[in-house]
C-alpha cells in the first residue's frame, strides 16, 4: 500500500472517529482549526529540517511527489490525523470525567 493511500485512509478514519464514534465534532469548531494552524506551522519546520538534512527520506515510488517544506504532502495528512485523534480523545475523555 502506498504512503498516499495510507494517508487518505488515515484522514477518512479520523473524520469518522471525530464525527461519528467519539462525537466531539472538533472539525466543526473554529478553535480547532486555529490550534491546528499553529501546530501545522511547527510541523512544516520540523518536516523541513528532518528531510532536508536527510534524517528521513522517502521513496519516490510511494508518494505523489508534491512536497511542502521538503517533505511529502502526505506528511501533512498523517500529522492532521495524529493531532486530530489525540485532541478528540482528550475532549472525549474530559467529557466522561476520566481525568478526575
Secondary structure as UniProt FT lines:
FT   HELIX           3..16
FT   HELIX           17..21
FT   HELIX           26..28
FT   HELIX           30..52
FT   TURN            53..54
FT   TURN            60..61
FT   STRAND          67..68
FT   TURN            69..70
FT   STRAND          71..72
FT   HELIX           74..96
FT   TURN            97..99
//
